[in-house]
């Protein structure tokens, strides 16, 4: 995962800088990211990586790894 991505997650989820984010963490259950925070994450990711994420990415991503897969796929496109 890109450090810019994990910094966005930590910032939006209001996590400590030393908190370790892993690909298997659940966005809602482990990081307490609700739908409003998810929108904030997507907007920040789109701005930082200069990509556009599909609405399906918002709906289907349950883990950090799934969301990162959507981001990296959009970056590669």
Buried (B, 14 or more C-beta within 10 A) or exposed (E): BBEEBBBBBBEBBEBEEEEEBEEEBEBEEBBEBEEEBBEBBBEBBBEBBEBEBEEEBBEEBEBBBBBBBBBBEBEEE
